[in-house]
Amino acid sequence: MAHRKPSLPEKTCAACGRPFAWRKKWARDWDQVRFCSDACRTGRYEAAKQRGGKSRGAA
């Protein structure tokens, strides 16, 4: 049985809209965290969405 973490706070990513949970590395600045990943933070998510969702390696 997988370990679930229901007691951790969650936020919604400002770029992709998906929910993400608190992580220990964000403990000091959880209030400022807006994005779920580096891809969303740097805009790679939006760029991929505009290209039609294809990865760089796809033919």
PDBQT receptor file of N, H, CA, C and O in Angstrom, charges set to zero:
ATOM      1  N   MET A   1       0.841  -1.180   0.000  1.00  0.00    +0.000 N 
ATOM      2  CA  MET A   1       0.000   0.000   0.000  1.00  0.00    +0.000 C 
ATOM      3  C   MET A   1       0.884   1.239   0.000  1.00  0.00    +0.000 C 
ATOM      4  O   MET A   1       1.804   1.354   0.810  1.00  0.00    +0.000 OA
ATOM      5  N   ALA A   2       0.607   2.149  -0.895  1.00  0.00    +0.000 N 
ATOM      6  H   ALA A   2      -0.140   2.056  -1.554  1.00  0.00    +0.000 HD
ATOM      7  CA  ALA A   2       1.398   3.369  -1.027  1.00  0.00    +0.000 C 
ATOM      8  C   ALA A   2       1.129   4.304   0.148  1.00  0.00    +0.000 C 
ATOM      9  O   ALA A   2       0.013   4.379   0.662  1.00  0.00    +0.000 OA
ATOM     10  N   HIS A   3       2.150   4.995   0.549  1.00  0.00    +0.000 N 
ATOM     11  H   HIS A   3       3.056   4.934   0.132  1.00  0.00    +0.000 HD
ATOM     12  CA  HIS A   3       2.031   5.955   1.635  1.00  0.00    +0.000 C 
ATOM     13  C   HIS A   3       1.425   7.246   1.101  1.00  0.00    +0.000 C 
ATOM     14  O   HIS A   3       2.003   7.872   0.212  1.00  0.00    +0.000 OA
ATOM     15  N   ARG A   4       0.297   7.650   1.614  1.00  0.00    +0.000 N 
ATOM     16  H   ARG A   4      -0.173   7.142   2.336  1.00  0.00    +0.000 HD
ATOM     17  CA  ARG A   4      -0.360   8.894   1.198  1.00  0.00    +0.000 C 
ATOM     18  C   ARG A   4      -0.039   9.977   2.221  1.00  0.00    +0.000 C 
ATOM     19  O   ARG A   4       0.157   9.686   3.401  1.00  0.00    +0.000 OA
ATOM     20  N   LYS A   5       0.012  11.211   1.771  1.00  0.00    +0.000 N 
ATOM     21  H   LYS A   5      -0.148  11.447   0.812  1.00  0.00    +0.000 HD
ATOM     22  CA  LYS A   5       0.354  12.320   2.657  1.00  0.00    +0.000 C 
ATOM     23  C   LYS A   5      -0.800  13.327   2.703  1.00  0.00    +0.000 C 
ATOM     24  O   LYS A   5      -0.659  14.446   2.209  1.00  0.00    +0.000 OA
ATOM     25  N   PRO A   6      -1.922  12.948   3.281  1.00  0.00    +0.000 N 
ATOM     26  CA  PRO A   6      -3.090  13.827   3.266  1.00  0.00    +0.000 C 
ATOM     27  C   PRO A   6      -2.950  15.068   4.136  1.00  0.00    +0.000 C 
ATOM     28  O   PRO A   6      -3.693  16.032   3.953  1.00  0.00    +0.000 OA
ATOM     29  N   SER A   7      -2.020  15.062   5.073  1.00  0.00    +0.000 N 
ATOM     30  H   SER A   7      -1.416  14.278   5.221  1.00  0.00    +0.000 HD
ATOM     31  CA  SER A   7      -1.915  16.188   5.993  1.00  0.00    +0.000 C 
ATOM     32  C   SER A   7      -1.019  17.310   5.479  1.00  0.00    +0.000 C 
ATOM     33  O   SER A   7      -0.897  18.344   6.136  1.00  0.00    +0.000 OA
ATOM     34  N   LEU A   8      -0.383  17.127   4.304  1.00  0.00    +0.000 N 
ATOM     35  H   LEU A   8      -0.483  16.287   3.770  1.00  0.00    +0.000 HD
ATOM     36  CA  LEU A   8       0.491  18.166   3.772  1.00  0.00    +0.000 C 
ATOM     37  C   LEU A   8      -0.315  19.208   3.002  1.00  0.00    +0.000 C 
ATOM     38  O   LEU A   8      -1.274  18.867   2.310  1.00  0.00    +0.000 OA
ATOM     39  N   PRO A   9       0.076  20.485   3.122  1.00  0.00    +0.000 N 
ATOM     40  CA  PRO A   9      -0.648  21.517   2.379  1.00  0.00    +0.000 C 
ATOM     41  C   PRO A   9      -0.422  21.388   0.883  1.00  0.00    +0.000 C 
ATOM     42  O   PRO A   9       0.614  20.890   0.442  1.00  0.00    +0.000 OA
ATOM     43  N   GLU A  10      -1.396  21.841   0.107  1.00  0.00    +0.000 N 
ATOM     44  H   GLU A  10      -2.237  22.246   0.465  1.00  0.00    +0.000 HD
ATOM     45  CA  GLU A  10      -1.308  21.791  -1.353  1.00  0.00    +0.000 C 
ATOM     46  C   GLU A  10      -1.544  23.166  -1.939  1.00  0.00    +0.000 C 
ATOM     47  O   GLU A  10      -2.179  24.022  -1.324  1.00  0.00    +0.000 OA
ATOM     48  N   LYS A  11      -1.013  23.370  -3.160  1.00  0.00    +0.000 N 
ATOM     49  H   LYS A  11      -0.497  22.674  -3.661  1.00  0.00    +0.000 HD
ATOM     50  CA  LYS A  11      -1.246  24.574  -3.944  1.00  0.00    +0.000 C 
ATOM     51  C   LYS A  11      -1.531  24.150  -5.370  1.00  0.00    +0.000 C 
ATOM     52  O   LYS A  11      -1.333  22.991  -5.733  1.00  0.00    +0.000 OA
ATOM     53  N   THR A  12      -1.996  25.089  -6.176  1.00  0.00    +0.000 N 
ATOM     54  H   THR A  12      -2.157  26.031  -5.881  1.00  0.00    +0.000 HD
ATOM     55  CA  THR A  12      -2.212  24.843  -7.595  1.00  0.00    +0.000 C 
ATOM     56  C   THR A  12      -1.129  25.571  -8.368  1.00  0.00    +0.000 C 
ATOM     57  O   THR A  12      -0.868  26.746  -8.110  1.00  0.00    +0.000 OA
ATOM     58  N   CYS A  13      -0.497  24.891  -9.308  1.00  0.00    +0.000 N 
ATOM     59  H   CYS A  13      -0.709  23.937  -9.518  1.00  0.00    +0.000 HD
ATOM     60  CA  CYS A  13       0.580  25.470 -10.105  1.00  0.00    +0.000 C 
ATOM     61  C   CYS A  13       0.042  26.627 -10.942  1.00  0.00    +0.000 C 
ATOM     62  O   CYS A  13      -1.017  26.510 -11.558  1.00  0.00    +0.000 OA
ATOM     63  N   ALA A  14       0.775  27.750 -10.965  1.00  0.00    +0.000 N 
ATOM     64  H   ALA A  14       1.635  27.845 -10.464  1.00  0.00    +0.000 HD
ATOM     65  CA  ALA A  14       0.357  28.937 -11.715  1.00  0.00    +0.000 C 
ATOM     66  C   ALA A  14       0.483  28.727 -13.223  1.00  0.00    +0.000 C 
ATOM     67  O   ALA A  14      -0.170  29.436 -13.989  1.00  0.00    +0.000 OA
ATOM     68  N   ALA A  15       1.290  27.788 -13.665  1.00  0.00    +0.000 N 
ATOM     69  H   ALA A  15       1.821  27.212 -13.043  1.00  0.00    +0.000 HD
ATOM     70  CA  ALA A  15       1.491  27.567 -15.093  1.00  0.00    +0.000 C 
ATOM     71  C   ALA A  15       0.582  26.477 -15.650  1.00  0.00    +0.000 C 
ATOM     72  O   ALA A  15      -0.106  26.698 -16.647  1.00  0.00    +0.000 OA
ATOM     73  N   CYS A  16       0.569  25.318 -15.027  1.00  0.00    +0.000 N 
ATOM     74  H   CYS A  16       1.128  25.138 -14.217  1.00  0.00    +0.000 HD
ATOM     75  CA  CYS A  16      -0.171  24.182 -15.594  1.00  0.00    +0.000 C 
ATOM     76  C   CYS A  16      -1.506  23.921 -14.912  1.00  0.00    +0.000 C 
ATOM     77  O   CYS A  16      -2.344  23.205 -15.460  1.00  0.00    +0.000 OA
ATOM     78  N   GLY A  17      -1.720  24.484 -13.732  1.00  0.00    +0.000 N 
ATOM     79  H   GLY A  17      -1.039  25.065 -13.286  1.00  0.00    +0.000 HD
ATOM     80  CA  GLY A  17      -2.993  24.320 -13.048  1.00  0.00    +0.000 C 
ATOM     81  C   GLY A  17      -3.137  23.030 -12.266  1.00  0.00    +0.000 C 
ATOM     82  O   GLY A  17      -4.194  22.773 -11.691  1.00  0.00    +0.000 OA
ATOM     83  N   ARG A  18      -2.088  22.211 -12.233  1.00  0.00    +0.000 N 
ATOM     84  H   ARG A  18      -1.229  22.420 -12.700  1.00  0.00    +0.000 HD
ATOM     85  CA  ARG A  18      -2.160  20.949 -11.492  1.00  0.00    +0.000 C 
ATOM     86  C   ARG A  18      -1.847  21.194 -10.018  1.00  0.00    +0.000 C 
ATOM     87  O   ARG A  18      -1.065  22.086  -9.691  1.00  0.00    +0.000 OA
ATOM     88  N   PRO A  19      -2.453  20.406  -9.124  1.00  0.00    +0.000 N 
ATOM     89  CA  PRO A  19      -2.150  20.549  -7.697  1.00  0.00    +0.000 C 
ATOM     90  C   PRO A  19      -0.793  19.921  -7.368  1.00  0.00    +0.000 C 
ATOM     91  O   PRO A  19      -0.401  18.916  -7.960  1.00  0.00    +0.000 OA
ATOM     92  N   PHE A  20      -0.095  20.525  -6.424  1.00  0.00    +0.000 N 
ATOM     93  H   PHE A  20      -0.414  21.341  -5.943  1.00  0.00    +0.000 HD
ATOM     94  CA  PHE A  20       1.155  19.945  -5.933  1.00  0.00    +0.000 C 
ATOM     95  C   PHE A  20       1.239  20.147  -4.435  1.00  0.00    +0.000 C 
ATOM     96  O   PHE A  20       0.704  21.117  -3.899  1.00  0.00    +0.000 OA
ATOM     97  N   ALA A  21       1.912  19.227  -3.763  1.00  0.00    +0.000 N 
ATOM     98  H   ALA A  21       2.346  18.439  -4.199  1.00  0.00    +0.000 HD
ATOM     99  CA  ALA A  21       1.979  19.228  -2.307  1.00  0.00    +0.000 C 
ATOM    100  C   ALA A  21       3.303  19.808  -1.814  1.00  0.00    +0.000 C 
ATOM    101  O   ALA A  21       4.292  19.879  -2.543  1.00  0.00    +0.000 OA
ATOM    102  N   TRP A  22       3.278  20.212  -0.564  1.00  0.00    +0.000 N 
ATOM    103  H   TRP A  22       2.475  20.154   0.028  1.00  0.00    +0.000 HD
ATOM    104  CA  TRP A  22       4.446  20.745   0.130  1.00  0.00    +0.000 C 
ATOM    105  C   TRP A  22       5.593  19.753   0.073  1.00  0.00    +0.000 C 
ATOM    106  O   TRP A  22       5.387  18.544   0.187  1.00  0.00    +0.000 OA
ATOM    107  N   ARG A  23       6.816  20.273  -0.106  1.00  0.00    +0.000 N 
ATOM    108  H   ARG A  23       6.983  21.254  -0.199  1.00  0.00    +0.000 HD
ATOM    109  CA  ARG A  23       8.018  19.444  -0.072  1.00  0.00    +0.000 C 
ATOM    110  C   ARG A  23       8.992  20.046   0.923  1.00  0.00    +0.000 C 
ATOM    111  O   ARG A  23       9.001  21.258   1.139  1.00  0.00    +0.000 OA
ATOM    112  N   LYS A  24       9.800  19.210   1.521  1.00  0.00    +0.000 N 
ATOM    113  H   LYS A  24       9.793  18.226   1.346  1.00  0.00    +0.000 HD
ATOM    114  CA  LYS A  24      10.709  19.666   2.569  1.00  0.00    +0.000 C 
ATOM    115  C   LYS A  24      11.643  20.761   2.075  1.00  0.00    +0.000 C 
ATOM    116  O   LYS A  24      11.971  21.677   2.830  1.00  0.00    +0.000 OA
ATOM    117  N   LYS A  25      12.081  20.682   0.803  1.00  0.00    +0.000 N 
ATOM    118  H   LYS A  25      11.814  19.938   0.190  1.00  0.00    +0.000 HD
ATOM    119  CA  LYS A  25      13.013  21.691   0.304  1.00  0.00    +0.000 C 
ATOM    120  C   LYS A  25      12.360  23.065   0.165  1.00  0.00    +0.000 C 
ATOM    121  O   LYS A  25      13.060  24.069   0.033  1.00  0.00    +0.000 OA
ATOM    122  N   TRP A  26      11.008  23.122   0.192  1.00  0.00    +0.000 N 
ATOM    123  H   TRP A  26      10.440  22.307   0.299  1.00  0.00    +0.000 HD
ATOM    124  CA  TRP A  26      10.296  24.393   0.121  1.00  0.00    +0.000 C 
ATOM    125  C   TRP A  26       9.893  24.896   1.501  1.00  0.00    +0.000 C 
ATOM    126  O   TRP A  26       9.148  25.871   1.593  1.00  0.00    +0.000 OA
ATOM    127  N   ALA A  27      10.355  24.269   2.570  1.00  0.00    +0.000 N 
ATOM    128  H   ALA A  27      10.960  23.477   2.495  1.00  0.00    +0.000 HD
ATOM    129  CA  ALA A  27       9.896  24.587   3.925  1.00  0.00    +0.000 C 
ATOM    130  C   ALA A  27      10.098  26.061   4.284  1.00  0.00    +0.000 C 
ATOM    131  O   ALA A  27       9.219  26.673   4.892  1.00  0.00    +0.000 OA
ATOM    132  N   ARG A  28      11.234  26.630   3.919  1.00  0.00    +0.000 N 
ATOM    133  H   ARG A  28      11.948  26.133   3.425  1.00  0.00    +0.000 HD
ATOM    134  CA  ARG A  28      11.523  28.024   4.296  1.00  0.00    +0.000 C 
ATOM    135  C   ARG A  28      10.728  29.044   3.496  1.00  0.00    +0.000 C 
ATOM    136  O   ARG A  28      10.428  30.121   4.011  1.00  0.00    +0.000 OA
ATOM    137  N   ASP A  29      10.378  28.733   2.249  1.00  0.00    +0.000 N 
ATOM    138  H   ASP A  29      10.622  27.858   1.831  1.00  0.00    +0.000 HD
ATOM    139  CA  ASP A  29       9.685  29.726   1.433  1.00  0.00    +0.000 C 
ATOM    140  C   ASP A  29       8.427  29.186   0.748  1.00  0.00    +0.000 C 
ATOM    141  O   ASP A  29       8.162  29.509  -0.410  1.00  0.00    +0.000 OA
ATOM    142  N   TRP A  30       7.663  28.375   1.453  1.00  0.00    +0.000 N 
ATOM    143  H   TRP A  30       7.879  28.113   2.394  1.00  0.00    +0.000 HD
ATOM    144  CA  TRP A  30       6.434  27.803   0.908  1.00  0.00    +0.000 C 
ATOM    145  C   TRP A  30       5.465  28.903   0.460  1.00  0.00    +0.000 C 
ATOM    146  O   TRP A  30       4.743  28.722  -0.521  1.00  0.00    +0.000 OA
ATOM    147  N   ASP A  31       5.441  30.020   1.154  1.00  0.00    +0.000 N 
ATOM    148  H   ASP A  31       6.027  30.167   1.950  1.00  0.00    +0.000 HD
ATOM    149  CA  ASP A  31       4.524  31.106   0.785  1.00  0.00    +0.000 C 
ATOM    150  C   ASP A  31       4.840  31.687  -0.588  1.00  0.00    +0.000 C 
ATOM    151  O   ASP A  31       3.938  32.185  -1.262  1.00  0.00    +0.000 OA
ATOM    152  N   GLN A  32       6.099  31.636  -1.017  1.00  0.00    +0.000 N 
ATOM    153  H   GLN A  32       6.831  31.231  -0.469  1.00  0.00    +0.000 HD
ATOM    154  CA  GLN A  32       6.496  32.194  -2.307  1.00  0.00    +0.000 C 
ATOM    155  C   GLN A  32       6.465  31.169  -3.446  1.00  0.00    +0.000 C 
ATOM    156  O   GLN A  32       6.570  31.555  -4.610  1.00  0.00    +0.000 OA
ATOM    157  N   VAL A  33       6.326  29.895  -3.144  1.00  0.00    +0.000 N 
ATOM    158  H   VAL A  33       6.241  29.582  -2.198  1.00  0.00    +0.000 HD
ATOM    159  CA  VAL A  33       6.324  28.854  -4.180  1.00  0.00    +0.000 C 
ATOM    160  C   VAL A  33       5.049  28.978  -5.003  1.00  0.00    +0.000 C 
ATOM    161  O   VAL A  33       3.950  28.994  -4.449  1.00  0.00    +0.000 OA
ATOM    162  N   ARG A  34       5.193  29.067  -6.346  1.00  0.00    +0.000 N 
ATOM    163  H   ARG A  34       6.085  29.054  -6.796  1.00  0.00    +0.000 HD
ATOM    164  CA  ARG A  34       4.038  29.207  -7.243  1.00  0.00    +0.000 C 
ATOM    165  C   ARG A  34       3.955  28.105  -8.283  1.00  0.00    +0.000 C 
ATOM    166  O   ARG A  34       2.886  27.860  -8.843  1.00  0.00    +0.000 OA
ATOM    167  N   PHE A  35       5.072  27.436  -8.547  1.00  0.00    +0.000 N 
ATOM    168  H   PHE A  35       5.940  27.635  -8.093  1.00  0.00    +0.000 HD
ATOM    169  CA  PHE A  35       5.116  26.468  -9.637  1.00  0.00    +0.000 C 
ATOM    170  C   PHE A  35       5.469  25.077  -9.124  1.00  0.00    +0.000 C 
ATOM    171  O   PHE A  35       6.177  24.932  -8.128  1.00  0.00    +0.000 OA
ATOM    172  N   CYS A  36       4.961  24.051  -9.821  1.00  0.00    +0.000 N 
ATOM    173  H   CYS A  36       4.385  24.169 -10.630  1.00  0.00    +0.000 HD
ATOM    174  CA  CYS A  36       5.161  22.666  -9.382  1.00  0.00    +0.000 C 
ATOM    175  C   CYS A  36       6.513  22.106  -9.812  1.00  0.00    +0.000 C 
ATOM    176  O   CYS A  36       6.983  21.125  -9.234  1.00  0.00    +0.000 OA
ATOM    177  N   SER A  37       7.153  22.718 -10.827  1.00  0.00    +0.000 N 
ATOM    178  H   SER A  37       6.771  23.514 -11.296  1.00  0.00    +0.000 HD
ATOM    179  CA  SER A  37       8.406  22.166 -11.339  1.00  0.00    +0.000 C 
ATOM    180  C   SER A  37       9.237  23.257 -12.000  1.00  0.00    +0.000 C 
ATOM    181  O   SER A  37       8.762  24.371 -12.224  1.00  0.00    +0.000 OA
ATOM    182  N   ASP A  38      10.481  22.921 -12.308  1.00  0.00    +0.000 N 
ATOM    183  H   ASP A  38      10.867  22.017 -12.126  1.00  0.00    +0.000 HD
ATOM    184  CA  ASP A  38      11.344  23.860 -13.028  1.00  0.00    +0.000 C 
ATOM    185  C   ASP A  38      10.807  24.119 -14.429  1.00  0.00    +0.000 C 
ATOM    186  O   ASP A  38      10.935  25.229 -14.945  1.00  0.00    +0.000 OA
ATOM    187  N   ALA A  39      10.210  23.108 -15.049  1.00  0.00    +0.000 N 
ATOM    188  H   ALA A  39      10.106  22.206 -14.630  1.00  0.00    +0.000 HD
ATOM    189  CA  ALA A  39       9.655  23.273 -16.394  1.00  0.00    +0.000 C 
ATOM    190  C   ALA A  39       8.560  24.339 -16.389  1.00  0.00    +0.000 C 
ATOM    191  O   ALA A  39       8.517  25.183 -17.284  1.00  0.00    +0.000 OA
ATOM    192  N   CYS A  40       7.695  24.308 -15.415  1.00  0.00    +0.000 N 
ATOM    193  H   CYS A  40       7.730  23.622 -14.688  1.00  0.00    +0.000 HD
ATOM    194  CA  CYS A  40       6.634  25.309 -15.329  1.00  0.00    +0.000 C 
ATOM    195  C   CYS A  40       7.213  26.673 -14.963  1.00  0.00    +0.000 C 
ATOM    196  O   CYS A  40       6.764  27.696 -15.480  1.00  0.00    +0.000 OA
ATOM    197  N   ARG A  41       8.192  26.693 -14.089  1.00  0.00    +0.000 N 
ATOM    198  H   ARG A  41       8.557  25.862 -13.669  1.00  0.00    +0.000 HD
ATOM    199  CA  ARG A  41       8.775  27.963 -13.644  1.00  0.00    +0.000 C 
ATOM    200  C   ARG A  41       9.486  28.692 -14.774  1.00  0.00    +0.000 C 
ATOM    201  O   ARG A  41       9.429  29.919 -14.846  1.00  0.00    +0.000 OA
ATOM    202  N   THR A  42      10.152  27.962 -15.653  1.00  0.00    +0.000 N 
ATOM    203  H   THR A  42      10.198  26.965 -15.594  1.00  0.00    +0.000 HD
ATOM    204  CA  THR A  42      10.918  28.588 -16.730  1.00  0.00    +0.000 C 
ATOM    205  C   THR A  42      10.112  28.787 -18.004  1.00  0.00    +0.000 C 
ATOM    206  O   THR A  42      10.621  29.351 -18.973  1.00  0.00    +0.000 OA
ATOM    207  N   GLY A  43       8.857  28.332 -18.018  1.00  0.00    +0.000 N 
ATOM    208  H   GLY A  43       8.444  27.874 -17.230  1.00  0.00    +0.000 HD
ATOM    209  CA  GLY A  43       8.010  28.539 -19.180  1.00  0.00    +0.000 C 
ATOM    210  C   GLY A  43       8.060  27.417 -20.195  1.00  0.00    +0.000 C 
ATOM    211  O   GLY A  43       7.449  27.529 -21.258  1.00  0.00    +0.000 OA
ATOM    212  N   ARG A  44       8.766  26.346 -19.903  1.00  0.00    +0.000 N 
ATOM    213  H   ARG A  44       9.263  26.256 -19.040  1.00  0.00    +0.000 HD
ATOM    214  CA  ARG A  44       8.837  25.225 -20.846  1.00  0.00    +0.000 C 
ATOM    215  C   ARG A  44       7.484  24.552 -21.012  1.00  0.00    +0.000 C 
ATOM    216  O   ARG A  44       7.183  24.024 -22.083  1.00  0.00    +0.000 OA
ATOM    217  N   TYR A  45       6.668  24.565 -19.973  1.00  0.00    +0.000 N 
ATOM    218  H   TYR A  45       6.912  24.995 -19.104  1.00  0.00    +0.000 HD
ATOM    219  CA  TYR A  45       5.339  23.957 -20.065  1.00  0.00    +0.000 C 
ATOM    220  C   TYR A  45       4.496  24.697 -21.097  1.00  0.00    +0.000 C 
ATOM    221  O   TYR A  45       3.867  24.067 -21.947  1.00  0.00    +0.000 OA
ATOM    222  N   GLU A  46       4.477  26.011 -21.033  1.00  0.00    +0.000 N 
ATOM    223  H   GLU A  46       4.988  26.523 -20.342  1.00  0.00    +0.000 HD
ATOM    224  CA  GLU A  46       3.701  26.811 -21.990  1.00  0.00    +0.000 C 
ATOM    225  C   GLU A  46       4.227  26.640 -23.410  1.00  0.00    +0.000 C 
ATOM    226  O   GLU A  46       3.441  26.552 -24.354  1.00  0.00    +0.000 OA
ATOM    227  N   ALA A  47       5.553  26.592 -23.572  1.00  0.00    +0.000 N 
ATOM    228  H   ALA A  47       6.191  26.664 -22.805  1.00  0.00    +0.000 HD
ATOM    229  CA  ALA A  47       6.139  26.419 -24.898  1.00  0.00    +0.000 C 
ATOM    230  C   ALA A  47       5.737  25.073 -25.504  1.00  0.00    +0.000 C 
ATOM    231  O   ALA A  47       5.436  24.998 -26.695  1.00  0.00    +0.000 OA
ATOM    232  N   ALA A  48       5.728  24.029 -24.707  1.00  0.00    +0.000 N 
ATOM    233  H   ALA A  48       5.972  24.091 -23.739  1.00  0.00    +0.000 HD
ATOM    234  CA  ALA A  48       5.337  22.700 -25.190  1.00  0.00    +0.000 C 
ATOM    235  C   ALA A  48       3.855  22.680 -25.543  1.00  0.00    +0.000 C 
ATOM    236  O   ALA A  48       3.455  22.043 -26.518  1.00  0.00    +0.000 OA
ATOM    237  N   LYS A  49       3.046  23.371 -24.759  1.00  0.00    +0.000 N 
ATOM    238  H   LYS A  49       3.370  23.889 -23.967  1.00  0.00    +0.000 HD
ATOM    239  CA  LYS A  49       1.616  23.415 -25.021  1.00  0.00    +0.000 C 
ATOM    240  C   LYS A  49       1.339  24.129 -26.352  1.00  0.00    +0.000 C 
ATOM    241  O   LYS A  49       0.445  23.729 -27.098  1.00  0.00    +0.000 OA
ATOM    242  N   GLN A  50       2.100  25.173 -26.642  1.00  0.00    +0.000 N 
ATOM    243  H   GLN A  50       2.826  25.498 -26.036  1.00  0.00    +0.000 HD
ATOM    244  CA  GLN A  50       1.927  25.907 -27.894  1.00  0.00    +0.000 C 
ATOM    245  C   GLN A  50       2.387  25.084 -29.101  1.00  0.00    +0.000 C 
ATOM    246  O   GLN A  50       1.843  25.226 -30.197  1.00  0.00    +0.000 OA
ATOM    247  N   ARG A  51       3.392  24.220 -28.896  1.00  0.00    +0.000 N 
ATOM    248  H   ARG A  51       3.834  24.104 -28.006  1.00  0.00    +0.000 HD
ATOM    249  CA  ARG A  51       3.879  23.356 -29.982  1.00  0.00    +0.000 C 
ATOM    250  C   ARG A  51       2.961  22.172 -30.211  1.00  0.00    +0.000 C 
ATOM    251  O   ARG A  51       3.160  21.412 -31.159  1.00  0.00    +0.000 OA
ATOM    252  N   GLY A  52       1.991  22.005 -29.388  1.00  0.00    +0.000 N 
ATOM    253  H   GLY A  52       1.829  22.622 -28.618  1.00  0.00    +0.000 HD
ATOM    254  CA  GLY A  52       1.076  20.875 -29.532  1.00  0.00    +0.000 C 
ATOM    255  C   GLY A  52       1.415  19.722 -28.621  1.00  0.00    +0.000 C 
ATOM    256  O   GLY A  52       0.931  18.610 -28.832  1.00  0.00    +0.000 OA
ATOM    257  N   GLY A  53       2.233  19.955 -27.617  1.00  0.00    +0.000 N 
ATOM    258  H   GLY A  53       2.627  20.858 -27.446  1.00  0.00    +0.000 HD
ATOM    259  CA  GLY A  53       2.547  18.937 -26.632  1.00  0.00    +0.000 C 
ATOM    260  C   GLY A  53       3.599  17.945 -27.059  1.00  0.00    +0.000 C 
ATOM    261  O   GLY A  53       3.837  16.972 -26.344  1.00  0.00    +0.000 OA
ATOM    262  N   LYS A  54       4.235  18.146 -28.186  1.00  0.00    +0.000 N 
ATOM    263  H   LYS A  54       4.042  18.937 -28.767  1.00  0.00    +0.000 HD
ATOM    264  CA  LYS A  54       5.254  17.199 -28.643  1.00  0.00    +0.000 C 
ATOM    265  C   LYS A  54       6.577  17.463 -27.943  1.00  0.00    +0.000 C 
ATOM    266  O   LYS A  54       6.962  18.613 -27.734  1.00  0.00    +0.000 OA
ATOM    267  N   SER A  55       7.265  16.397 -27.586  1.00  0.00    +0.000 N 
ATOM    268  H   SER A  55       6.953  15.462 -27.756  1.00  0.00    +0.000 HD
ATOM    269  CA  SER A  55       8.565  16.550 -26.955  1.00  0.00    +0.000 C 
ATOM    270  C   SER A  55       9.612  16.872 -28.008  1.00  0.00    +0.000 C 
ATOM    271  O   SER A  55       9.373  16.708 -29.204  1.00  0.00    +0.000 OA
ATOM    272  N   ARG A  56      10.766  17.328 -27.560  1.00  0.00    +0.000 N 
ATOM    273  H   ARG A  56      10.960  17.461 -26.588  1.00  0.00    +0.000 HD
ATOM    274  CA  ARG A  56      11.829  17.707 -28.490  1.00  0.00    +0.000 C 
ATOM    275  C   ARG A  56      12.322  16.526 -29.317  1.00  0.00    +0.000 C 
ATOM    276  O   ARG A  56      12.753  16.715 -30.454  1.00  0.00    +0.000 OA
ATOM    277  N   GLY A  57      12.269  15.329 -28.782  1.00  0.00    +0.000 N 
ATOM    278  H   GLY A  57      11.918  15.175 -27.858  1.00  0.00    +0.000 HD
ATOM    279  CA  GLY A  57      12.792  14.160 -29.468  1.00  0.00    +0.000 C 
ATOM    280  C   GLY A  57      11.795  13.495 -30.412  1.00  0.00    +0.000 C 
ATOM    281  O   GLY A  57      12.146  12.550 -31.118  1.00  0.00    +0.000 OA
ATOM    282  N   ALA A  58      10.577  13.973 -30.429  1.00  0.00    +0.000 N 
ATOM    283  H   ALA A  58      10.292  14.741 -29.856  1.00  0.00    +0.000 HD
ATOM    284  CA  ALA A  58       9.556  13.344 -31.286  1.00  0.00    +0.000 C 
ATOM    285  C   ALA A  58       9.761  13.709 -32.744  1.00  0.00    +0.000 C 
ATOM    286  O   ALA A  58      10.174  14.825 -33.058  1.00  0.00    +0.000 OA
ATOM    287  N   ALA A  59       9.476  12.780 -33.624  1.00  0.00    +0.000 N 
ATOM    288  H   ALA A  59       9.140  11.873 -33.369  1.00  0.00    +0.000 HD
ATOM    289  CA  ALA A  59       9.654  13.013 -35.051  1.00  0.00    +0.000 C 
ATOM    290  C   ALA A  59       8.427  13.599 -35.701  1.00  0.00    +0.000 C 
ATOM    291  O   ALA A  59       8.427  13.851 -36.906  1.00  0.00    +0.000 OA
TER     292      ALA A  59
